């Protein structure tokens, strides 16, 4: 009981520091310098609207400036946004209820030639978060947080629970598996043509967008780059009541998606690792 109280106290202090840091940021940022527009894309839902303004502020006040920050919502949810969010002046759009896929599929459809960076709606992003991704954009797929896929003797992925989790050093490899919670940059043209096919992603990987996206860029020959050390997730208070990550990790959502995608596409293995 005392240990739980101490953990809550530490978490409260961490969140207070994160909020103070966001509110202290200055509104000056550098251009991104990429050859196409840079769009930060995310989705949310009413249960997380209470802390959404903090996430959005952390994305708007980056040391590198995105051309757009786009928030995708289910039709009608935009009317439930609190003033703390609407006052920020971000771009708010509605799309079909594709759950976590809302953070990227409609953006890919609307701006197919852009560099797209996905973000989650429950996480603190430090001020140099976007700059780090942009600096390595030449890799095509870049992330702050990743697992490493481990293979069985037949060359196929082991169970998701057996992958090397949250790798702690830079790497670039066909087995680097970006996790969306840390943010991922996707350059134009990195995805297989099926990436926006609702009939397929809803059937093969309905709750496992990270797995679907990994397959889609690996089918185009990607070697994803993981940058920096171990990424620490700082989640805003009250955002974890409904969490797909927990279901995919503790349950079998990711494993079901991996099996379905292997059956449909095969496993896109091959290629050599390269230094990040």
N, C-alpha and C positions, 0 to 999 in steps of 0.2 A: 504494500500500500504506500509506504514511504517512497519506495523506488519509483512507483508510478507517478506520484506527485512531483518527484524531482525531475522526471522526464518531461512532464507537462510544463514545469517551470522553465526548463532549458528550452523547450520548443517555443514557449511564449516569448522568451528573450530573443531567440533567433528570429522569430517573425517580427518582433518590434524593431530589431535592427534592420531587417530587410525593408520594412515599410519606411523607416526613417531614411534609409539610403535612397530609395526610389524618390521620395518627396524632395530630397536635397539635390537631385540631378539638375544640371543646367540645360536649357533647351537649345544647345548648340551641338551640331553633329556634322561629320564629314560626309561628302558624297561617296557612294559605294564603288564607283569606278568600273562596274561590270558592263558588258557589252549589250545587255538587255535589261528591261525593268526588273527591279527587285521587289518582290511582294512577300510580306509576312502574312500568313493565313492561319486562322484558327476558328474553332467553333465553341459554343457553350450552350448551356440550358439553364432554366430558371433556378434550379437548386444551387447553382454556383454564381449567380448574379451578384451576391453580396460582396464577394471579394474580387469580382472580375475587373473592377476599375484599377486595382493594384497591378494585376497582370498586364492590362493594356498600357498603363503608365510605364511599366518596365520595358515594354516593347516599343513605345513611342519615343522614349528618352534613351536611345542607344547612342553609342559613340559614332556609329555609322548609320546613316539615314536610309530607311527603306522608301521606295516610291509610293507604296501603299501598305496600310495595315487593314486587312479585311476580316470582319467578323461575320461568319455564316450562322444563321439561326433557322429553326423551324418556322414556318409561316405562323404568325401570331405571337411568337415569343418576343419579337422586337417591341411589342407594346408593354411588355413586362419589365423592360430594362430600367434600372434605377437612374435617377438624374446624374449620379456620380459617373455613370458610363456614358450616357448620351451627351453630357457636357464636354466630353473629350474630342468630339468631332471626328471620330473614326468612321470608316466606311462600313456600313451595316447592310447586309444582303440576306435574302431568304433563299432557301433551296429545299429540295426533298429531304425527308427525314432519313438520312443515310448514317445516322449515329456518328461514330468517330470519323467516318470517311468525309463528312462535311468539311473537315478542316483542309482538305486538299483537292478532292475530285472536282467540285464546282470551280475552283480557282484554275485548275489545269484546263478545264473546258472553256473558261472565259478568257484566259491569257496563256495560250499554249506556248508562246515564245518567251515567257518570263523565267527568271530564276525565282523559284518558289521556296520559301522557308516556312516550315510548319512549326507551330508552337502549341503547347497545351494551355488550358484555361485555368489551371490550378497550381501553377508553379511560379516561383520567383526566378527571374532572369537578370543576371548581373549586367552592368552597363556595357561590357565588352563582348557580350554573348554573340551578337550579330556580326561584329567585326571579325571574330575568330572564324566563323563559317565562311564569310566572304573572302577572307585572306586565302582560304584553301579551295575556293570554288572551282578551280581548274580540275579537281579530282572528279567533278560531276555529281557525286553524292558525298556529302560531308556531314558529320554529326559530332556532338559533344559527348554523347553517351552511347555505348554499344555493347553487345554481347559478342562472343565468338562462337560460331556454330561448330560443334564437334561431330565428327562422323563415325559411323560404325565400320566394321570390317568390309562391308559392301559399298562404302563410299556414300551412304545416305545419312541424313541428320539423325543424331540420337534424340531421345526425348528432350523437350525444351528445358526441363529441370536439370539436365546434365550438361547444358551449354556453359561455357565460361562466362560468368555474369559480370557486368559492369567493368569491362577491362580497364586497367589502370595506367595504360601508356599509349602513346600514339601508335597507330597501325594503319595499314592500307592493304586490304586483302579481299578476295571473293568471299571469305568466311566472316568478315566483319558485318554484323547484323545491327543496323542503326535502330535505336529505340526512340520513339517520337517524343517522349517526355523531356528529353534534353534538347530537342529542336534538331531539325534536319534540313539541309539545303539541297535542293534538286535543281540541276542545271537544265536548260531546255534540251529536249531530245533524249533524255536518259531513260525514258520509260518505254516498255513494250506497248504496242498499239492497243492492247486490251485494258490498259490501266483504268479507263473511265467506264468500263462496261459493267453497269449495275447488275445485269443478270448474272455475271460471273462472280464479282466480288461479294455479292450478297449470298450467293449459293456456296462458294468455296471457302470464304473466310469472313463470315458475317460480323464477327466481333474481333477480328485479328488484322487490323489495317497494317500494322508493322510487317506482318508476315506477307500479306498481299503486295505491299510496296517493294519489299525485298525481292520477291519473285519477279516483279515487273521490271525492276532495273537490272537485276542479274540476267534476265533473258536478253537484255541488250548489251551484255558484256561488261557491266560495271565492276569496278574495284573500289568499294566504299572506303572512305577515309574517316577514321576516328581520330579526333584531335584532342590534345591535352591529356590530363590525368583522369583519375576517377571522378565522375560527375556526381555531385551531391544534390539530391532532390530536396528542395524546401517547399513543402506544400502549404498553401494557405489554409487557415483554420476553417473547418466546416465543409471542406470540399470533397471529402472521401466517403460520404454516405453511399454514393453510387459510383462505382469505379470499375471500369472494364479491365484495367491492368490487373487488379486483384483476381478477377475471375479467370483471366487468361493464364496467370501464374499459378494460382492455387488449384484451379480446375484443369480442364484439358482443351480450352479454346484454341490455344496456339498449336498444340499437337494435332488436333482435328484439322486445322487449316493446313498445316504442313503436309499431312497425309493426303488431303484432298487436292492440294496443288501438285504434289508429286504424281498423283494419278492422272491429273489433267494435262500437266505440262512436262512432267519429268523433273528431275532436280538439276538446276542450272549450275553445275559444278564446273571445275576447270579453271585454268589460268594460274598465274603465279602471284605470290604475295609481293608487295613492293613497299619500300620504306615510305612512311608518311611525310 
